[in-house]
Amino acid sequence: MRTKYRMRTITIVLSLLILVAGCNKNPYPGFEKTENGVYIKYHHKGGGSESPGVDDLVTIDLIYRTPDTVLFESNKQPEELTIPLTKPIFEGDLFSALSILHVGDSVTIVFPADSFFLVMAELPEMPDFVKAGTPMYFDIKLKRFEDQKLVRDELFKKFKEEEPLLISQYLAESKIKTEPLTSGLYYIEKVKGKGSKAKPGEMMKMFIRMSLIDGRTLYSNFDAAPLDIEFGKEIDTKGFEEALAYLSKGTEAVLIVPSHLAYDSLGAGDAIPPYTPLLYEVKLVDIVSKAQYEKERKQNLENEKEALRQAMELENQNLQSYLKKEKITVNPTESGLYYIEKVKGSGKSPVAGNKVKVNYTLYNLKGEKLQSSFDMDQPFTFVLGQSQVIQGWEEGLLLMKEGGKGRFIIPSKLGYGESARSADLPAFSTLVFDIELLEVMPN
């Protein structure tokens, strides 16, 4: 009786041990799981005592790879890889790992590729070459880390000290002797205008080129229509607004706007660092009253509407001429799509939700080639039924099979409508696509 009881006890204990072992099974053999969820393998410990914190700038060597493909190597980039350490996006991610490393540590971490591509990189879907669930390995060496605020403050201090030198250098190189105005604005008149200057509420029609003082253009409309600016209204930097008061019709001028009259210590995104002087080239074409401006704007809108109406009427005439010239006799579908089969496919027929891979060439009705996947050496891949392409493609591809080739003649209502895409594809353009359906992938 006692022996039977002992055997039963042993069986229960063994069963519990097997269950616990199963629950604690490591999905990545050779890697240890840390308290913050990182699966990690140490190759070398640097011996440091401190780890970076959130918002610190970390400089690392980084390689990330799948089991059979290296996707990125920081050592092959022109500069060191330095990134801000943010809060983890998910448990066990790259940022989780960085937060527990010390300077000199060399490690490999691993987590599913899905988490990297879909969560960290925020891609809409997995790349074709990586399967869901594939492990993603990150080889990391922490070289150093710095307090981002201290680094930023030092950099801002440097920008502030360098600004007067940049302006002086530009004035010397451009042989400009003009003294700054009381505000600090440099106003250099190149062509003197005629007539009175703008009054509050009047509209100034202008060409403007805005640049960094090293010549890098940030904005220009010199190759487009004049910009309409209401005088007296906040529109841009204080320096630019101040200069408007000196302009009369026909004036051409250069403005050097120091940072305290521009974006000062804030800067403007990545384009304009803090304490950056700006350079403007301006040309005032005309000054008109607000009433005259509104009248012209209304007339322009009416002209645009009339042009669109005429383009809409011409579309069908141009389409019929094209069909006659190309001797196309097929009837359109109910929606108006013309599908001309060139090669009958023998593979799968796509349905909504399928990912499809196609080669295409786009022509206008004049027969001019405008775009082609062959020129990019890469087929186009997208999901049917998710409005990722124009309606004419959505409908036409449902008529094809894998391996098939055909021509879509797509009226504007199934294409870009009244939107002009280019000089070769104005509003209400019929599109001509040669399509080859290469592959239909499952949902």
BADO-907778 format. One record per residue (C-alpha): residue number from 1; x, y, z. Coordinates in steps of 0.5 Angstrom, whole numbers, plus 2048, in hexadecimal, padded with zeros to 3 digits. Each point is the difference from the previous one (the first is absolute). Layout:
REC, n, X, Y, Z
REC, NUM, X, Y, Z
...
//
This chain:
REC, n, X, Y, Z
REC, 1, 800, 800, 800
REC, 2, 806, 805, 802
REC, 3, 804, 7FE, 7FA
REC, 4, 7F9, 802, 7FB
REC, 5, 800, 806, 804
REC, 6, 807, 802, 7FF
REC, 7, 800, 7FE, 7F8
REC, 8, 7FA, 805, 800
REC, 9, 803, 806, 803
REC, 10, 806, 7FF, 7FC
REC, 11, 7FC, 800, 7F9
REC, 12, 7FC, 806, 803
REC, 13, 807, 804, 801
REC, 14, 803, 7FE, 7F9
REC, 15, 7FA, 802, 7FD
REC, 16, 800, 807, 803
REC, 17, 808, 800, 7FF
REC, 18, 7FE, 7FF, 7F8
REC, 19, 7FB, 805, 800
REC, 20, 804, 806, 803
REC, 21, 806, 7FE, 7FC
REC, 22, 7FB, 801, 7FA
REC, 23, 7FD, 807, 802
REC, 24, 807, 802, 801
REC, 25, 803, 7FE, 7FA
REC, 26, 804, 805, 7FC
REC, 27, 7FE, 802, 7F9
REC, 28, 807, 802, 7FF
REC, 29, 806, 7FB, 802
REC, 30, 806, 803, 802
REC, 31, 7FD, 806, 802
REC, 32, 7FE, 803, 807
REC, 33, 7F9, 803, 802
REC, 34, 802, 807, 804
REC, 35, 7FB, 803, 805
REC, 36, 7FD, 805, 7FB
REC, 37, 7FF, 7FA, 7FB
REC, 38, 806, 801, 7FB
REC, 39, 803, 7F9, 7FE
REC, 40, 807, 801, 800
REC, 41, 807, 7FD, 7FF
REC, 42, 806, 804, 802
REC, 43, 807, 7FF, 7FC
REC, 44, 804, 805, 804
REC, 45, 7FE, 804, 807
REC, 46, 803, 807, 800
REC, 47, 801, 801, 807
REC, 48, 7FC, 807, 801
REC, 49, 7FB, 801, 806
REC, 50, 7FB, 805, 7FC
REC, 51, 7FB, 7FE, 7FB
REC, 52, 7FD, 806, 7FB
REC, 53, 7F9, 803, 802
REC, 54, 7FA, 802, 7FC
REC, 55, 802, 806, 7FC
REC, 56, 807, 7FE, 800
REC, 57, 804, 800, 7F9
REC, 58, 803, 7F9, 7FF
REC, 59, 806, 7FF, 7FB
REC, 60, 800, 7F9, 7FE
REC, 61, 802, 7FB, 7FB
REC, 62, 7FA, 7FC, 7FE
REC, 63, 7FF, 7FA, 7FB
REC, 64, 7F9, 7FD, 7FF
REC, 65, 7FF, 7FA, 7FC
REC, 66, 7FB, 7FA, 7FF
REC, 67, 803, 7F9, 801
REC, 68, 802, 801, 7F9
REC, 69, 801, 807, 7FE
REC, 70, 803, 806, 802
REC, 71, 7FC, 806, 7FF
REC, 72, 804, 806, 803
REC, 73, 807, 801, 803
REC, 74, 801, 807, 803
REC, 75, 808, 7FF, 7FF
REC, 76, 7FE, 801, 7F8
REC, 77, 7FD, 806, 801
REC, 78, 804, 807, 7FF
REC, 79, 7FF, 802, 808
REC, 80, 7FF, 7FD, 806
REC, 81, 7F9, 7FE, 802
REC, 82, 7FE, 804, 806
REC, 83, 7F8, 800, 802
REC, 84, 7FC, 802, 806
REC, 85, 7FE, 7FB, 805
REC, 86, 7F9, 800, 800
REC, 87, 7FB, 7FC, 804
REC, 88, 7FF, 7F9, 7FE
REC, 89, 7FB, 7FF, 7FB
REC, 90, 7FF, 7F9, 802
REC, 91, 803, 7FB, 805
REC, 92, 806, 7FE, 7FE
REC, 93, 802, 805, 7FA
REC, 94, 806, 803, 7FE
REC, 95, 7FF, 806, 805
REC, 96, 7FF, 7FB, 806
REC, 97, 806, 7FD, 7FE
REC, 98, 804, 807, 800
REC, 99, 7FD, 802, 807
REC, 100, 804, 7FA, 803
REC, 101, 807, 800, 7FD
REC, 102, 806, 803, 802
REC, 103, 805, 804, 7FC
REC, 104, 805, 7FA, 7FC
REC, 105, 7FA, 7FB, 801
REC, 106, 800, 7FC, 7FA
REC, 107, 7F9, 7FC, 7FF
REC, 108, 7FB, 7FC, 7FC
REC, 109, 7F9, 801, 801
REC, 110, 7FA, 7FC, 7FC
REC, 111, 7F9, 801, 7FF
REC, 112, 7FB, 7FF, 7FB
REC, 113, 801, 803, 7F9
REC, 114, 7F8, 802, 800
REC, 115, 801, 804, 806
REC, 116, 806, 804, 7FD
REC, 117, 7FD, 801, 7F9
REC, 118, 7F8, 801, 802
REC, 119, 801, 804, 807
REC, 120, 807, 803, 800
REC, 121, 801, 802, 7F9
REC, 122, 7F8, 801, 7FF
REC, 123, 800, 7FC, 7F9
REC, 124, 7F9, 7FF, 7FE
REC, 125, 802, 7F8, 7FE
REC, 126, 806, 7FC, 801
REC, 127, 805, 800, 7FA
REC, 128, 7FF, 7FB, 7FB
REC, 129, 807, 7FD, 802
REC, 130, 7FF, 7FF, 808
REC, 131, 7FA, 7FB, 802
REC, 132, 7FC, 801, 806
REC, 133, 803, 7FD, 807
REC, 134, 807, 801, 7FD
REC, 135, 805, 802, 805
REC, 136, 804, 806, 800
REC, 137, 807, 801, 802
REC, 138, 803, 807, 803
REC, 139, 808, 800, 801
REC, 140, 801, 806, 804
REC, 141, 806, 803, 803
REC, 142, 7FF, 806, 805
REC, 143, 806, 805, 7FE
REC, 144, 7FD, 806, 805
REC, 145, 7FA, 804, 802
REC, 146, 7FF, 807, 801
REC, 147, 7FB, 804, 804
REC, 148, 7FC, 803, 7FA
REC, 149, 7FE, 807, 803
REC, 150, 807, 801, 801
REC, 151, 802, 7FE, 7F9
REC, 152, 7FB, 805, 7FE
REC, 153, 801, 806, 804
REC, 154, 808, 7FF, 7FE
REC, 155, 7FE, 800, 7F9
REC, 156, 7FB, 806, 800
REC, 157, 805, 804, 804
REC, 158, 805, 7FE, 7FA
REC, 159, 7FB, 803, 7FB
REC, 160, 7FE, 806, 804
REC, 161, 808, 802, 800
REC, 162, 801, 7FE, 7F8
REC, 163, 7FA, 804, 7FE
REC, 164, 803, 807, 800
REC, 165, 806, 7FD, 7FC
REC, 166, 7FC, 7FD, 7FB
REC, 167, 7FC, 806, 7FE
REC, 168, 807, 804, 800
REC, 169, 803, 7FB, 7FC
REC, 170, 7FA, 800, 7FB
REC, 171, 800, 808, 800
REC, 172, 808, 800, 7FE
REC, 173, 7FF, 7FA, 7FB
REC, 174, 7FA, 804, 7FC
REC, 175, 804, 807, 801
REC, 176, 7FA, 803, 804
REC, 177, 801, 806, 803
REC, 178, 7F9, 801, 802
REC, 179, 7FF, 802, 808
REC, 180, 7FB, 7FC, 804
REC, 181, 7F9, 804, 802
REC, 182, 7FF, 801, 807
REC, 183, 7FD, 7F9, 801
REC, 184, 806, 7FD, 7FD
REC, 185, 7FC, 7FE, 7F9
REC, 186, 805, 801, 7FA
REC, 187, 7FC, 803, 7FA
REC, 188, 804, 800, 7FA
REC, 189, 7FC, 803, 7FA
REC, 190, 802, 7FE, 7F9
REC, 191, 7FB, 803, 7FC
REC, 192, 7FC, 806, 802
REC, 193, 7F8, 7FF, 7FF
REC, 194, 7FB, 806, 7FE
REC, 195, 7FA, 802, 803
REC, 196, 7FD, 800, 807
REC, 197, 802, 7FB, 805
REC, 198, 7FA, 7FB, 803
REC, 199, 7FB, 802, 805
REC, 200, 7FD, 7FB, 805
REC, 201, 7FB, 7FC, 7FD
REC, 202, 803, 801, 7F9
REC, 203, 802, 7F9, 7FC
REC, 204, 808, 800, 7FE
REC, 205, 801, 7FB, 7FA
REC, 206, 807, 7FD, 801
REC, 207, 806, 7FC, 7FE
REC, 208, 804, 7FD, 806
REC, 209, 806, 7FC, 801
REC, 210, 801, 7FE, 807
REC, 211, 807, 7FD, 802
REC, 212, 805, 7FE, 805
REC, 213, 806, 805, 800
REC, 214, 804, 7FA, 7FD
REC, 215, 7FC, 801, 7FA
REC, 216, 7FB, 7F9, 801
REC, 217, 7F9, 802, 7FE
REC, 218, 7FB, 7FF, 804
REC, 219, 7FA, 803, 7FC
REC, 220, 7FF, 803, 7F9
REC, 221, 7FB, 802, 7FC
REC, 222, 804, 803, 7FA
REC, 223, 7FE, 7FB, 7FC
REC, 224, 7F9, 800, 801
REC, 225, 7FA, 805, 801
REC, 226, 801, 806, 805
REC, 227, 7FE, 7FF, 807
REC, 228, 7FB, 805, 803
REC, 229, 801, 803, 806
REC, 230, 7FC, 805, 804
REC, 231, 804, 805, 803
REC, 232, 7FF, 801, 808
REC, 233, 7FE, 7F9, 801
REC, 234, 805, 7FB, 803
REC, 235, 803, 7FC, 7FB
REC, 236, 807, 7FE, 801
REC, 237, 806, 802, 804
REC, 238, 800, 807, 804
REC, 239, 806, 802, 7FB
REC, 240, 7FC, 7FE, 7FA
REC, 241, 7FA, 804, 802
REC, 242, 804, 806, 802
REC, 243, 803, 800, 7F9
REC, 244, 7F9, 800, 7FC
REC, 245, 7FF, 807, 803
REC, 246, 806, 803, 7FB
REC, 247, 7FE, 7FD, 7FA
REC, 248, 7FC, 803, 7FA
REC, 249, 7FE, 7FD, 7FA
REC, 250, 806, 7FD, 7FC
REC, 251, 805, 800, 806
REC, 252, 805, 7FB, 800
REC, 253, 804, 7FF, 806
REC, 254, 804, 7FB, 805
REC, 255, 7FF, 7FF, 807
REC, 256, 804, 7FE, 805
REC, 257, 7FC, 7FE, 806
REC, 258, 804, 7FE, 807
REC, 259, 7FD, 7FB, 804
REC, 260, 7FD, 804, 805
REC, 261, 7FB, 803, 7FB
REC, 262, 7FF, 7F9, 7FD
REC, 263, 800, 7F9, 804
REC, 264, 804, 802, 806
REC, 265, 802, 7FB, 804
REC, 266, 7FB, 7FB, 7FE
REC, 267, 801, 7FF, 7F9
REC, 268, 7FB, 7FD, 7FB
REC, 269, 801, 7F8, 800
REC, 270, 806, 7FD, 7FD
REC, 271, 800, 805, 7FA
REC, 272, 802, 806, 804
REC, 273, 804, 7FF, 807
REC, 274, 800, 805, 806
REC, 275, 804, 807, 7FF
REC, 276, 800, 7FF, 7F8
REC, 277, 800, 807, 7FC
REC, 278, 7FB, 7FF, 7FA
REC, 279, 801, 803, 7F9
REC, 280, 7FA, 803, 7FC
REC, 281, 800, 802, 7F8
REC, 282, 7FA, 804, 7FF
REC, 283, 7FC, 803, 7FA
REC, 284, 7FA, 804, 801
REC, 285, 7FC, 7FF, 7F9
REC, 286, 7FA, 804, 802
REC, 287, 7FB, 803, 806
REC, 288, 7F9, 800, 7FF
REC, 289, 7FA, 801, 805
REC, 290, 7FD, 7FB, 803
REC, 291, 7F9, 801, 7FC
REC, 292, 804, 7FF, 7FA
REC, 293, 804, 7FA, 802
REC, 294, 7F9, 7FD, 802
REC, 295, 7FD, 802, 7F9
REC, 296, 806, 7FD, 7FD
REC, 297, 800, 7FA, 804
REC, 298, 7F9, 7FF, 7FE
REC, 299, 801, 800, 7F9
REC, 300, 806, 7FB, 800
REC, 301, 7FB, 7FB, 804
REC, 302, 7FB, 801, 7FA
REC, 303, 806, 7FF, 7FB
REC, 304, 802, 7FA, 803
REC, 305, 7F9, 7FD, 800
REC, 306, 7FF, 802, 7F9
REC, 307, 807, 7FD, 7FE
REC, 308, 7FE, 7F9, 804
REC, 309, 7F9, 800, 7FD
REC, 310, 803, 801, 7F9
REC, 311, 805, 7FA, 802
REC, 312, 7FA, 7FC, 802
REC, 313, 7FD, 801, 7F9
REC, 314, 806, 7FE, 7FC
REC, 315, 802, 7FA, 804
REC, 316, 7FB, 7FC, 7FC
REC, 317, 801, 803, 7FA
REC, 318, 808, 7FE, 801
REC, 319, 7FE, 7F9, 802
REC, 320, 7FC, 7FF, 7FA
REC, 321, 805, 802, 7FC
REC, 322, 805, 7FC, 803
REC, 323, 7FC, 7F9, 7FF
REC, 324, 7FF, 802, 7F9
REC, 325, 807, 801, 7FF
REC, 326, 802, 7FA, 804
REC, 327, 7FA, 7FC, 7FC
REC, 328, 7FE, 7FD, 807
REC, 329, 7F9, 7FD, 800
REC, 330, 7FF, 7FD, 806
REC, 331, 7FA, 803, 804
REC, 332, 801, 803, 807
REC, 333, 7FE, 7FD, 807
REC, 334, 7FA, 803, 803
REC, 335, 805, 805, 804
REC, 336, 803, 802, 7F9
REC, 337, 806, 7FC, 801
REC, 338, 803, 7FE, 7F9
REC, 339, 804, 7F9, 801
REC, 340, 804, 7FD, 7FA
REC, 341, 803, 7F9, 802
REC, 342, 807, 800, 7FC
REC, 343, 802, 7F9, 804
REC, 344, 7FB, 7FB, 803
REC, 345, 802, 7FE, 807
REC, 346, 800, 7F9, 803
REC, 347, 801, 801, 807
REC, 348, 7FC, 802, 806
REC, 349, 7FB, 806, 7FF
REC, 350, 801, 805, 806
REC, 351, 7FA, 802, 804
REC, 352, 7FF, 806, 805
REC, 353, 805, 7FF, 806
REC, 354, 806, 7FD, 7FC
REC, 355, 806, 803, 7FF
REC, 356, 802, 800, 7F9
REC, 357, 807, 802, 7FC
REC, 358, 800, 803, 7FA
REC, 359, 804, 803, 7FA
REC, 360, 7FD, 807, 7FD
REC, 361, 801, 805, 7FB
REC, 362, 7FC, 806, 800
REC, 363, 7FF, 804, 7FA
REC, 364, 7FB, 806, 7FE
REC, 365, 7FC, 800, 7FA
REC, 366, 805, 803, 7FC
REC, 367, 804, 7FA, 801
REC, 368, 805, 803, 804
REC, 369, 803, 7FC, 805
REC, 370, 800, 803, 807
REC, 371, 802, 7FB, 805
REC, 372, 802, 7F9, 800
REC, 373, 802, 7FA, 806
REC, 374, 805, 7FE, 7FB
REC, 375, 804, 807, 800
REC, 376, 800, 7FF, 808
REC, 377, 802, 7F8, 7FF
REC, 378, 7FB, 7FE, 805
REC, 379, 7F9, 7FE, 7FF
REC, 380, 7FA, 803, 804
REC, 381, 7FD, 7FC, 806
REC, 382, 7FA, 802, 804
REC, 383, 7F9, 7FD, 803
REC, 384, 7FA, 800, 7FB
REC, 385, 7FA, 803, 803
REC, 386, 803, 805, 805
REC, 387, 800, 806, 7FC
REC, 388, 807, 800, 7FF
REC, 389, 800, 801, 7F9
REC, 390, 7FB, 804, 7FB
REC, 391, 7F9, 7FD, 7FF
REC, 392, 802, 7FE, 7F9
REC, 393, 805, 7FB, 802
REC, 394, 7FC, 7FD, 805
REC, 395, 7FB, 7FE, 7FB
REC, 396, 804, 7FE, 7FB
REC, 397, 805, 7FC, 804
REC, 398, 7FA, 7FC, 802
REC, 399, 7FF, 7FE, 7F8
REC, 400, 807, 7FD, 800
REC, 401, 803, 7FA, 802
REC, 402, 808, 7FE, 802
REC, 403, 804, 801, 7FA
REC, 404, 7FB, 804, 7FC
REC, 405, 802, 807, 7FC
REC, 406, 7FB, 805, 7FE
REC, 407, 7FE, 807, 7FF
REC, 408, 7FC, 804, 804
REC, 409, 7FD, 807, 7FD
REC, 410, 7FE, 803, 807
REC, 411, 7FB, 806, 7FF
REC, 412, 801, 806, 805
REC, 413, 7FA, 7FE, 805
REC, 414, 804, 7F9, 801
REC, 415, 807, 804, 800
REC, 416, 802, 807, 803
REC, 417, 7FA, 804, 7FE
REC, 418, 800, 807, 800
REC, 419, 807, 800, 803
REC, 420, 806, 802, 7FC
REC, 421, 806, 7FB, 801
REC, 422, 805, 804, 7FB
REC, 423, 800, 803, 7FA
REC, 424, 800, 7FA, 7FC
REC, 425, 7FA, 7FE, 805
REC, 426, 7FB, 806, 800
REC, 427, 7F9, 800, 804
REC, 428, 7FB, 7FB, 7FD
REC, 429, 806, 7FB, 7FC
REC, 430, 7FE, 7F9, 7FE
REC, 431, 806, 7FC, 802
REC, 432, 803, 7FA, 7FC
REC, 433, 803, 7FA, 804
REC, 434, 804, 7FA, 7FD
REC, 435, 7FF, 7FB, 806
REC, 436, 803, 7F9, 801
REC, 437, 7FE, 7FD, 806
REC, 438, 806, 7FC, 803
REC, 439, 7FD, 7FD, 806
REC, 440, 7FA, 7FF, 805
REC, 441, 802, 7FF, 807
REC, 442, 7FB, 7FD, 805
REC, 443, 7FC, 805, 805
//
